[in-house]
């Protein structure tokens, strides 16, 4: 979300939409990366349940190693960025 549009709930709505779409497709997890210095975005992701894998090279069991590696490749392994993962859980009923 561009600087001029921040703090209006747009990011939260976008995240909500992404989660709904991922659940409809029965995805196991969502990944994203963010600039380390973007504290407001990081707080938003963390309040939505996203976590930073302790070992971002392996996914730390929160996301598979393959999924974490694919995400890093898509993001270009940019320095100054943090990888986040949200494991999507489903009711067994």
MARBA-3410 file (N, C-alpha, C, O; in Angstrom, 1 decimal):
93
0.9,-1.2,0.0,0.0,0.0,0.0,0.9,1.2,0.0,1.8,1.3,0.8 ~ 0.6,2.1,-0.9,1.4,3.3,-1.0,1.4,4.2,0.3,0.4,4.2,1.0 ~ 2.5,4.9,0.5,2.6,5.7,1.7,1.3,6.6,1.9,0.9,6.8,3.0 ~ 0.8,7.2,0.9,-0.3,8.2,1.0,-1.6,7.5,1.4,-2.5,8.2,1.8 ~ -1.6,6.2,1.3,-2.9,5.5,1.6,-2.8,4.6,2.8,-3.7,3.9,3.1
-1.7,4.7,3.5,-1.5,3.9,4.7,-2.3,4.4,5.9,-2.8,5.5,5.9 ~ -2.5,3.5,6.8,-3.3,3.7,8.1,-4.7,4.0,7.8,-5.4,4.7,8.5 ~ -5.3,3.3,6.8,-6.7,3.4,6.4,-7.4,2.1,6.4,-8.5,2.0,6.0 ~ -6.7,1.0,6.8,-7.3,-0.3,6.9,-7.2,-1.0,5.5,-7.7,-2.1,5.4 ~ -6.5,-0.5,4.6,-6.5,-1.1,3.2,-5.6,-2.4,3.3,-6.0,-3.4,2.7
-4.5,-2.3,4.0,-3.6,-3.5,4.1,-4.4,-4.6,4.8,-4.2,-5.8,4.4 ~ -5.1,-4.3,5.8,-5.9,-5.4,6.6,-6.9,-6.0,5.6,-7.1,-7.2,5.7 ~ -7.6,-5.2,4.8,-8.6,-5.8,3.9,-7.9,-6.6,2.8,-8.4,-7.7,2.5 ~ -6.7,-6.2,2.3,-6.0,-7.0,1.4,-5.6,-8.3,2.0,-5.7,-9.3,1.3 ~ -5.1,-8.3,3.2,-4.6,-9.5,3.9,-5.8,-10.4,4.1,-5.7,-11.7,3.9
-7.0,-9.9,4.5,-8.2,-10.7,4.7,-8.6,-11.4,3.4,-8.9,-12.5,3.3 ~ -8.5,-10.6,2.3,-8.9,-11.2,1.0,-7.9,-12.3,0.5,-8.4,-13.3,0.0 ~ -6.7,-12.1,0.8,-5.7,-13.1,0.4,-5.9,-14.4,1.2,-5.8,-15.5,0.7 ~ -6.2,-14.2,2.5,-6.5,-15.4,3.3,-7.7,-16.2,2.9,-7.7,-17.4,2.8 ~ -8.8,-15.4,2.6,-10.0,-16.0,2.1,-9.7,-16.8,0.8,-10.2,-17.9,0.6
-9.0,-16.2,-0.2,-8.7,-16.8,-1.4,-7.9,-18.1,-1.2,-8.1,-19.1,-1.9 ~ -6.9,-18.0,-0.3,-6.0,-19.2,-0.1,-6.8,-20.3,0.5,-6.6,-21.5,0.2 ~ -7.7,-20.0,1.5,-8.5,-21.0,2.1,-9.5,-21.7,1.1,-9.7,-22.9,1.1 ~ -10.0,-20.9,0.2,-10.9,-21.4,-0.9,-10.1,-22.4,-1.7,-10.7,-23.4,-2.2 ~ -8.8,-22.2,-1.9,-8.0,-23.1,-2.7,-7.3,-24.2,-1.9,-6.5,-25.0,-2.4
-7.7,-24.2,-0.6,-7.1,-25.2,0.4,-5.6,-25.1,0.4,-5.0,-26.2,0.5 ~ -5.1,-24.0,0.4,-3.6,-23.8,0.5,-3.2,-24.1,1.9,-3.9,-23.9,2.8 ~ -1.9,-24.6,2.0,-1.4,-24.9,3.3,-0.9,-23.7,4.1,-0.9,-23.6,5.3 ~ -0.4,-22.7,3.3,0.2,-21.5,4.0,0.2,-20.3,3.0,0.1,-20.5,1.8 ~ 0.4,-19.2,3.6,0.6,-17.9,2.8,2.0,-17.4,3.2,2.5,-17.6,4.3
2.7,-16.9,2.2,4.0,-16.3,2.5,4.0,-14.9,2.0,3.3,-14.5,1.1 ~ 4.9,-14.1,2.6,5.1,-12.7,2.1,6.4,-12.3,2.6,7.0,-12.8,3.6 ~ 6.9,-11.3,2.0,8.2,-10.6,2.5,7.9,-9.2,2.6,7.2,-8.6,1.8 ~ 8.6,-8.5,3.5,8.4,-7.1,3.8,9.8,-6.5,4.2,10.7,-7.2,4.7 ~ 9.9,-5.3,3.9,11.2,-4.6,4.3,11.3,-4.6,5.8,10.3,-4.3,6.5
12.4,-4.9,6.3,12.6,-5.0,7.7,12.3,-3.7,8.4,11.8,-3.8,9.6 ~ 12.5,-2.6,7.8,12.2,-1.3,8.4,10.7,-0.9,8.4,10.4,0.1,9.1 ~ 9.9,-1.7,7.8,8.4,-1.3,7.7,7.7,-1.9,8.9,7.0,-3.0,8.8 ~ 7.9,-1.3,10.0,7.4,-1.8,11.3,5.8,-1.9,11.3,5.3,-2.8,11.9 ~ 5.2,-0.9,10.7,3.7,-0.9,10.7,3.2,-2.2,10.0,2.2,-2.8,10.4
3.8,-2.5,8.8,3.3,-3.6,8.1,3.6,-4.9,8.9,2.8,-5.8,8.9 ~ 4.8,-4.9,9.5,5.2,-6.1,10.3,4.2,-6.3,11.4,3.8,-7.5,11.7 ~ 3.8,-5.3,12.1,2.8,-5.4,13.1,1.5,-6.0,12.6,0.9,-6.8,13.2 ~ 1.1,-5.4,11.4,-0.2,-5.9,10.8,-0.1,-7.4,10.6,-1.0,-8.2,10.9 ~ 1.0,-7.9,10.0,1.1,-9.3,9.6,1.2,-10.1,10.9,0.5,-11.2,11.0
1.8,-9.7,11.9,1.9,-10.4,13.2,0.6,-10.5,13.9,0.3,-11.5,14.5 ~ -0.2,-9.4,13.8,-1.5,-9.5,14.5,-2.5,-10.4,13.7,-3.4,-10.9,14.3 ~ -2.2,-10.7,12.4,-3.0,-11.6,11.7,-2.5,-13.1,11.8,-3.0,-14.0,11.2 ~ -1.4,-13.3,12.6,-0.9,-14.6,12.8,0.3,-15.0,12.0,0.8,-16.1,12.2 ~ 0.8,-14.1,11.2,2.0,-14.4,10.4,3.2,-14.5,11.4,3.3,-13.7,12.4
4.1,-15.4,11.1,5.3,-15.5,12.0,6.5,-15.5,11.1,6.5,-15.8,9.9 ~ 7.7,-15.1,11.7,8.9,-15.2,11.0,9.6,-16.5,11.4,9.9,-16.7,12.5 ~ 9.8,-17.4,10.4,10.5,-18.7,10.7,11.9,-18.3,11.3,12.6,-17.5,10.9 ~ 12.2,-19.0,12.4,13.5,-18.8,13.1,14.7,-19.0,12.1,15.6,-18.2,12.1 ~ 14.6,-20.0,11.4,15.6,-20.3,10.4,15.0,-20.2,9.0,14.3,-21.1,8.5
15.2,-19.0,8.4,14.5,-18.7,7.2,15.0,-19.6,6.0,14.4,-19.6,5.0 ~ 16.2,-20.2,6.2,16.6,-21.1,5.1,15.9,-22.4,5.1,15.8,-23.0,4.0 ~ 15.3,-22.8,6.2,14.6,-24.1,6.3,13.1,-23.9,6.5,12.4,-24.9,6.3 ~ 12.6,-22.8,6.8,11.2,-22.6,7.1,10.9,-23.0,8.5,9.7,-22.7,8.9 ~ 11.8,-23.5,9.3,11.6,-23.8,10.7,10.4,-24.7,11.0,9.8,-24.6,12.1
9.9,-25.5,10.1,8.8,-26.3,10.3,7.4,-25.6,10.2,6.4,-26.3,10.1 ~ 7.4,-24.3,10.2,6.2,-23.6,10.1,5.7,-23.6,8.6,4.5,-23.7,8.4 ~ 6.6,-23.6,7.7,6.3,-23.8,6.3,7.4,-24.8,5.8,8.5,-24.8,6.3 ~ 7.0,-25.5,4.8,8.0,-26.5,4.3,9.2,-25.9,3.8,9.2,-24.7,3.4 ~ 10.3,-26.6,3.8,11.6,-26.1,3.3,11.4,-25.7,1.8,11.9,-24.6,1.4
10.7,-26.5,1.0,10.5,-26.2,-0.4,9.7,-24.9,-0.6,10.0,-24.1,-1.4 ~ 8.6,-24.7,0.2,7.8,-23.5,0.1,8.6,-22.3,0.5,8.5,-21.3,-0.2 ~ 9.4,-22.4,1.6,10.2,-21.3,2.0,11.3,-20.9,0.9,11.5,-19.7,0.6 ~ 11.9,-21.9,0.3,12.8,-21.7,-0.8,12.2,-21.1,-2.0,12.8,-20.2,-2.6 ~ 11.0,-21.5,-2.4,10.3,-20.9,-3.5,10.0,-19.5,-3.2,10.1,-18.6,-4.1
9.6,-19.2,-2.0,9.3,-17.8,-1.7,10.5,-16.9,-1.8,10.5,-15.8,-2.3 ~ 11.7,-17.4,-1.3,12.9,-16.6,-1.3,13.3,-16.4,-2.8,13.8,-15.3,-3.1 ~ 13.1,-17.4,-3.6,13.5,-17.3,-5.1,12.6,-16.2,-5.7,13.1,-15.4,-6.5 ~ 11.3,-16.2,-5.4,10.4,-15.2,-6.0,10.7,-13.8,-5.5,10.6,-12.9,-6.3 ~ 11.1,-13.7,-4.3,11.4,-12.4,-3.7,12.8,-11.9,-4.0,13.2,-10.8,-3.7
13.6,-12.8,-4.7,15.0,-12.4,-5.1,16.0,-12.4,-3.9,17.0,-11.7,-4.0 ~ 15.7,-13.1,-2.8,16.6,-13.1,-1.7,17.1,-11.7,-1.3,18.3,-11.5,-1.1 ~ 16.2,-10.8,-1.3,16.6,-9.4,-1.0,17.1,-9.2,0.4,16.4,-9.6,1.4 ~ 18.2,-8.5,0.5,18.7,-8.2,1.9,17.8,-7.1,2.4,17.2,-6.2,1.7 ~ 17.6,-7.0,3.7,16.8,-6.0,4.4,15.3,-6.3,4.3,14.5,-5.5,4.7
15.0,-7.6,4.0,13.6,-8.0,3.9,13.5,-9.2,4.9,14.4,-9.9,5.2 ~ 12.2,-9.4,5.3,11.9,-10.4,6.3,10.9,-11.3,5.6,9.9,-10.8,5.1 ~ 11.0,-12.6,5.7,10.1,-13.6,5.2,9.1,-13.9,6.3,9.5,-14.2,7.4 ~ 7.8,-13.9,6.0,6.7,-14.2,6.9,5.9,-15.4,6.4,5.9,-15.6,5.2 ~ 5.4,-16.2,7.3,4.6,-17.3,6.9,3.4,-17.4,7.8,3.4,-17.2,9.0
2.2,-17.7,7.2,1.0,-18.0,7.9,0.5,-19.4,7.6,0.1,-19.6,6.4 ~ 0.6,-20.3,8.5,0.1,-21.7,8.3,-1.4,-21.6,8.4,-2.0,-21.2,9.4 ~ -2.1,-22.1,7.3,-3.5,-22.1,7.3,-4.0,-23.5,7.9,-3.6,-24.5,7.4 ~ -4.8,-23.4,8.9,-5.4,-24.6,9.5,-6.8,-24.7,9.1,-7.5,-23.7,9.0 ~ -7.3,-26.0,9.1,-8.7,-26.2,8.7,-9.3,-27.2,9.7,-8.6,-28.1,10.3
-10.6,-27.0,10.0,-11.3,-27.9,10.8,-11.4,-29.2,10.1,-11.6,-29.3,8.9 ~ -11.3,-30.3,10.9,-11.4,-31.6,10.3,-12.9,-32.0,10.0,-13.1,-33.1,9.4 ~ -13.8,-31.2,10.4,-15.3,-31.5,10.2,-15.7,-31.1,8.9,-16.9,-31.4,8.5
END
